[in-house]
Amino acid sequence: MAKPKVLATRPLFPAAQEILNAGCEAEYWTRPERISKEELFEKIKDKEGLVCLLTEKVNQELLSAAPKLRIAANVAVGFDNIDVAACTKRGVVATNTPGVLDETTADFAWTLMMAVGRRLIEADTLARSGNWKGWDLDQLVGTDVWGKTLGIVGFGRIGRAMARRALGFQMKVLYADAVRAPEAVEKELKAEYRGMASLLSEADFVSVHVPLLPETSGLFDAPRFLKMKPTAFLINTSRGPVVDEAALVHALESGKIAGAALDVFENEPFIHPGLKRPNVVLAPHIASASIETRTKMACMAAENVVAMFKGQRPMNMLNPEVLKAK
């Protein structure tokens, strides 16, 4: 019996390729440049499976070009690149990779917070410039993280991982979420529930961990920045469109907030020129980018595909009703 044909838009990692190759006839896009829409549509037309990244849009247009497609496996926990409703209508299973990147993403959000608070990028630039004249009392003085107030917007797995880390820094932890956490979780993490306005007015660092949804798009706009302390910093490792970048630039330029550290951007890979300033730390969407975690993500996507073609239920279905209907 012929193996199902699958297209992966990147080579993945060896462990993931081993899983995929064992159960499928896999084709990998291996050129250094990203696959173009035209090339993707050409290659997907005879494929039953797709392993894709956030950079590929699985929408009605792609689905129309892929009449045999049965599963689209996203190598990411976020899935704003996938039109789940369109997939469901077409009977295509959509999956993501939750859980495996929580701690790594929280690590990186913490890295960004420390970097912007302690002016690490400015310090690194000075140290490399050849212009450093030696130690001085007020040279590149930053802001302590220890003992400050951390506001966490979005208290899911990653938000709670941030709160656990804050315990070691003896920080006061506030969180805002559409759903309040169980009392036992609040007690364990010493986290206090707040409305958004209250959290923004109290926090020294605001770390964002919400999914991109219609109600979270532009969540951080000009009025929200006005509610923050002028000494506060914004950290975003969630999705770029959660932050109105023009409003953020204005808040930075006018001193409404002290700085920001961003791993994601409103119109990736474009970065608003006004964000390229000393009090902003910029990273190219790498919060989950450890070898261990990205390998786990790729393996999970491969496992989802293989399970589907074995007649099993993929572990991370975004639209389980597709299989219920069959």
URSUL-V768766 format. One record per pair of residues at least 4 apart in sequence whose C-alpha atoms are under 7 Angstrom apart, sorted by the first residue. I is the first residue (numbers start at 0). J is the second residue. D is the distance in whole Angstrom. If there is no record, write none. Layout:
# URSUL-V768766
I,J,D  I,J,D
This chain:
# URSUL-V768766
2,22,7  2,23,5  2,24,6  3,23,5  3,24,6  3,47,6  4,23,6  4,24,5  4,25,6  4,46,5  4,47,6  4,48,6  5,23,7  5,24,6  5,25,5  5,26,6  5,46,5  5,47,6  5,48,4  5,49,6  6,25,6  6,26,5  6,27,6  6,43,7  6,46,7  6,48,6  6,49,5  6,50,6  7,26,6  7,27,5  7,28,6  7,49,6  7,50,5  7,51,6  8,27,6  8,28,5  8,34,7  8,50,6  8,51,5  9,27,6  9,28,5  9,29,6  10,27,5  10,28,6  10,29,6  11,15,6  11,16,6  11,297,6  12,16,6  12,294,6  12,297,7  13,17,6  14,18,7  14,298,7  15,19,6  15,294,7  15,297,6  15,298,4  15,301,6  16,20,6  17,21,6  18,22,7  18,301,6  18,302,7  19,23,6  19,25,7  19,301,5  19,305,7  20,24,6  20,25,6  22,305,6  34,38,6  34,39,6  35,39,6  36,40,6  37,41,6  38,42,6  39,43,6  40,44,6  40,61,7  40,64,6  43,65,6  44,64,6  44,65,4  44,66,6  45,65,7  45,67,6  46,65,7  46,67,6  46,68,6  47,67,5  47,68,4  47,69,5  47,70,7  48,68,6  48,69,6  48,70,5  48,71,6  48,304,7  49,70,6  49,71,5  49,72,6  50,71,6  50,72,5  50,73,6  50,300,7  51,55,6  51,72,6  51,73,5  51,74,6  52,73,6  52,74,5  52,75,7  53,75,7  53,80,6  55,80,7  56,80,5  56,81,6  57,61,6  57,62,7  57,80,6  57,81,5  57,82,6  58,62,6  58,81,6  58,82,5  58,85,7  59,63,6  59,85,6  60,64,7  61,65,6  62,66,7  68,91,7  69,90,7  69,91,5  69,92,6  70,91,5  70,92,5  70,93,6  70,304,7  71,92,6  71,93,5  71,94,6  72,93,6  72,94,5  72,95,6  72,300,5  72,303,7  72,304,7  73,94,6  73,95,5  73,300,6  74,95,6  74,96,6  74,296,6  74,297,6  74,300,6  75,95,6  75,96,5  75,296,7  76,95,5  76,96,5  76,97,5  77,210,7  78,95,7  79,211,7  82,86,6  83,87,6  83,93,7  83,318,7  84,88,6  85,89,6  86,90,6  86,91,5  86,92,7  86,93,7  87,91,6  87,92,7  87,318,6  87,321,6  90,321,6  91,321,7  92,316,7  92,318,6  92,321,6  93,316,6  93,317,5  93,318,6  94,315,5  94,316,5  94,317,5  95,300,7  95,315,6  95,316,7  96,296,6  96,299,6  96,300,6  96,315,7  99,292,6  99,295,7  99,296,7  100,104,6  100,287,6  100,292,6  101,105,6  101,156,6  101,157,5  102,106,6  102,157,7  102,160,6  103,107,6  103,286,7  103,287,6  104,108,6  104,157,7  104,286,5  104,287,5  105,109,6  105,157,6  105,160,6  105,161,5  106,110,6  107,111,6  107,286,5  108,112,6  108,234,7  108,236,6  109,113,6  110,114,6  111,115,6  111,234,7  111,260,6  112,116,6  112,234,6  112,260,7  113,117,6  113,144,7  114,118,6  114,119,5  114,120,7  115,119,7  115,259,7  115,260,6  115,278,7  115,279,7  115,280,6  116,141,6  116,142,5  116,143,7  116,144,7  117,141,4  117,142,6  118,122,6  118,139,7  118,141,6  119,123,6  120,124,6  120,280,7  121,125,6  121,277,6  122,126,6  122,139,7  123,127,6  124,128,6  125,130,7  125,131,6  126,131,6  145,168,5  145,169,6  145,170,6  146,168,6  146,169,5  146,170,4  147,170,5  147,171,6  147,203,6  148,170,5  148,171,5  148,172,6  148,202,5  148,203,5  148,204,7  149,170,7  149,171,6  149,172,5  149,173,6  149,202,5  149,203,6  149,204,5  149,205,6  150,172,6  150,173,5  150,174,6  150,198,6  150,202,5  150,204,6  150,205,5  150,206,6  151,158,6  151,173,6  151,174,5  151,175,6  151,205,6  151,206,5  151,207,6  152,174,6  152,175,5  152,176,6  152,206,6  152,207,5  152,208,6  152,209,7  153,158,6  153,175,6  153,176,5  153,207,6  153,208,5  153,209,5  154,158,4  154,159,6  154,174,7  154,175,7  154,176,6  155,159,6  156,160,6  157,161,6  157,208,7  158,162,6  158,208,6  159,163,6  160,164,6  161,165,6  162,166,7  162,172,7  162,188,6  163,188,6  165,169,6  165,170,5  166,170,6  172,189,7  172,190,5  172,191,6  173,190,5  173,191,5  173,192,6  173,193,6  173,198,6  174,190,7  174,191,6  174,192,5  174,193,6  174,198,7  175,192,6  175,193,5  175,194,6  175,195,6  179,192,7  180,184,6  180,185,7  181,185,7  182,186,6  183,187,6  184,188,6  185,189,5  185,190,5  185,191,7  186,190,7  193,197,6  193,198,6  194,198,6  195,199,6  196,200,6  196,226,7  197,201,6  198,202,6  199,226,6  199,227,5  200,226,6  200,227,5  200,228,6  202,231,7  203,230,7  203,231,4  203,232,6  204,231,6  204,232,5  204,233,6  205,232,6  205,233,5  205,234,6  206,233,6  206,234,5  206,235,6  207,234,6  207,235,5  207,236,6  207,237,6  208,236,7  208,237,5  209,237,6  210,237,7  210,238,7  211,215,6  211,216,6  211,238,6  211,241,6  212,216,6  215,241,6  216,240,5  216,241,5  217,240,6  217,241,5  217,242,5  217,243,5  218,241,5  218,242,6  219,223,6  219,224,7  219,241,6  219,242,5  219,243,6  220,224,6  220,242,7  220,243,5  220,246,6  221,225,6  221,246,5  222,226,7  223,227,7  224,250,6  224,255,7  225,255,6  227,231,6  227,256,7  228,256,6  229,254,6  229,255,5  229,256,4  229,257,6  230,256,6  230,257,5  231,256,5  231,257,5  232,256,6  232,257,6  232,258,5  232,259,5  233,258,7  233,259,5  233,260,6  234,259,6  234,260,5  234,261,6  235,260,7  235,261,5  235,262,6  235,263,7  236,261,6  236,262,5  236,263,6  236,286,7  237,263,7  238,263,6  238,264,7  239,263,5  239,264,4  239,265,4  240,264,7  240,265,4  242,265,7  243,247,6  244,248,6  244,265,7  244,271,7  245,249,6  246,250,6  247,251,6  248,252,6  248,273,6  248,274,6  249,253,6  250,254,6  250,255,5  250,256,6  251,255,6  251,256,6  251,257,7  251,258,6  258,278,5  258,279,6  259,278,7  259,279,5  259,280,6  260,279,5  260,280,4  260,281,6  261,280,6  261,281,5  261,282,6  262,281,6  262,282,5  262,283,6  262,284,5  262,285,7  262,286,7  263,283,7  263,284,5  264,270,6  274,279,6  275,279,7  287,292,6  287,293,7  288,292,7  288,293,6  289,293,6  290,294,6  291,295,6  292,296,6  293,297,6  294,298,6  295,299,6  296,300,6  297,301,6  298,302,6  299,303,6  300,304,6  301,305,6  302,306,6  303,307,6  303,313,5  303,314,6  304,308,7  305,309,6  306,310,6  306,311,5  306,312,6  306,313,5  307,311,5  307,312,6  307,313,6  319,323,7  320,324,6  321,325,7
